[in-house]
Amino acid sequence: MQASHDSHTRNAFFQGMAKTVVAESHASYLASHLKAATIESIEKELAAKVYTEIRKVGDHLSKLVSGFPTFEVEFPKIESALQNLSSIENSFRTVDSDATDIARTAIEDATRAILLKRHHEATRSPILDIDALVRNIILLKKASREILTWCHHINRTIDESLQRSPNGSEGASRFLLDLVVALTSVEGDSTALSRQILAEHKRLEGATNATFNDATARQDIDYFISKLSLPSMHTAHLKASFETFEATYQDIVAASLSYLQDSSKVSDRLEEFVQVARAIGQNFSADYSTQVVHILAHVFAYWSLVNSNAFVTSSSCQGYEEVSQYLMKPHAAQFVAIWMLLNCCESK
């Protein structure tokens, strides 16, 4: 019902604007029949009415913005007002620069107000109430989906809200881990929004990885081997190969963590992975399954480091054990699937 009312209001507004513009056009047409002074007076009067209507839309938008983001029922109204002003700005661009300027100024003032709110939100003292922060960012994410004109600004607000805890501290890591658990537990109408937050905001990536790694920890190599119908000789070889792969992968990542502290060195280190993997693949005298194990170790190490996050690059993370849970890292299922596809069941 509300959407229908907003649509009716918007249509009525544009119909009124159209009539005013037509009247202004007719006034210009009558220039050859009336005195110049009379025509100029009519045009000014009609233009003033147009400007007044545009300012009314801008004032309405300002009132809506004053309550942002508390009242989510206002989100569609804010987007409608922004779209109205944008349409006016584009429509009058070539015929009335004053009307265009009024519409543009209204949009800029409202956007500036949102940016000031964002700055205030980002510089407030840290929120330690997980439930309050979850409610806030879910509300903001809903706003980003309904107020498309400000989608970028609102998502920046969410990012800055997540930056409140100092990066790299144990307390910050624990806080974000708890936040991810809380977002994962959201049910009902907000479930899709919470999943979108987890997927889209980089600050949560390390904590999301930790939650996923913990949930899949029980599905180790023995679990997947037990699901395969393979001779014992093949499963023994598969398990030994995975253990070699895992140890090699961990050694490569552990030796590369220091490079993440200096972004200028990261690309060179990753290029080394490419060259080493290529050299292993071109060594035709090597055992096939050994080649696959070591190439995969370098490929997955590359993948993990390219997708590193704030938890991994934190100065408090000194070794592999400290960062392992936060890495986007390979799991036994991936290794087994590739192993079977490459027909590496036997050493050959």
Buried (B, 14 or more C-beta within 10 A) or exposed (E): EEEEEBEEBBEEBBEEBEEBBEBBEEBEEEBEEEEEEEBEEBBEEBBEBBBEBBBEBBEBBBEBBEEBBEEBEBBBBBBBBBEBBBBBBEBBEEEBEEBBBBBBBBBEEBBEBBBEBBEEBBEEEEBEEBEEBBEBBBBBBBBBEBBEBBBEBBBBBBBBBBBBBEBBEEEBBEBBBEBBBBBBEBEEEBBEBBEBBBEBBEBBBBBBBBBBBEEEEEEBBEEBBEEEEEEEEBBEBBBEBBEBBBEBBBEBBBEBBEBBEEEEEBEEBBEBBEEBBEEBEEEEEEEBBBBBBBBBBBBBBBBBBEEBBBBBBBEEBEEBEBBBBBBBBBBBBEBBEBBEEBEBBEEE
